[in-house]
Amino acid sequence: MFESGIWKVMPLNSSNSMGTDDPVWTESNWDAIGLRVYTVQNAAYDRLVLLGGLVVTVLAYLAIVVARSFITKALKQD
């Protein structure tokens, strides 16, 4: 077994595949605590994005209804 101040390499134990010693487990590296700050957008911009999404949704629904009616008429057999 090789040991140093930082690393500990354990030999592979083929008879114990799910044993208590996990050779690939590592401790998280916790450096300094950080903080991310994001700017807040204007409420009018958020409303504009919502309105745009609603318009796209309604147009997609109408396109599906129209396409379905055309396909139904085209495939109708008499």
Secondary structure, DSSP 4 states (H G I P E B T S, - for coil): -EE-SS-EEPPP-TT-TT-S--TT-------S------PPPPHHHHHHHHHHHHHHHHHHHHHHHHHHHHHHHHH---
